[in-house]
């Protein structure tokens, strides 16, 4: 139960954080310089972004983030870009882990005897790695400084957010069913369907960011 609770925490972060992902943030476009007094923070931020990076945010109070100025905000946006590069790298690692997990899962369904035990251990170890990578990916986005761009209407980022709800649900379902299969083998088809759905939604969420609309 402790591991499931930890997973729920991490994947919940991804629901609110993945919608913030964009690999082409412009440092010049992020700062609104059209007004006499530049707007340094967006009107709308995630609650956590406001807590950490707001005008009176925790990071500013403890000295992690300097005083809110145009020059310092430009530095924060560079930090944001670096964090999202890590986010993207960890996202690819997570996707690779999901592919490996699918391969091991298919072998596990057909295995027996000592092979079953060996593959099951590898399958469980890979699952742990995926959960850690998934959580790290989300945290990189979740704790990044806020951008200035708030796009209206439908966009690739909004579609990305919708897909994140799907793989969020799939991550939970896959892990819960994995724990119940040993007691009820009839759950195998549902576990497999949940795993495929999770990977499909996760891959689509990554791919949609390559398109601008």
Secondary structure, DSSP 8 states (H G I E B T S, - for coil): -HHHHHHHHHHHHHHHHGGG--TT--HHHHSB-SSSS-B-S-S---HHHHHHHSTT-HHHHHTSS----HHHHHHHHHHHHHHHHHHHHHHHHHHHHHHHHHHHHHHHHH--HHHHHHHHHHHHHHHHHHHHHHHHHHHHHHTS---S----SS-HHHHHHHHHHHHHHHHHHHHHHHHHTTT-GGGHHHHHHHHHHHHHHHHHHHHHTT---
